[in-house]
């Protein structure tokens, strides 16, 4: 199965959103999703649960 982004093309985003480590997209990895201000769907990849938790905590505490 090929990972694709919201446009249906192969995704080039293979780095952890939190630490920048390479994410192996052929294996299971933690993700988070959201909607951008323009309404587009976004998928955020992480190399570990710890990085995902750190990112989510930062998102929850960031001013809107």
Secondary structure, DSSP 4 states (H G I P E B T S, - for coil): ---B-TTSSBP---B-TTT--B--TTS---EEEEE-TTS-EEEEE-SSHHHHHHHHHHHHHS--
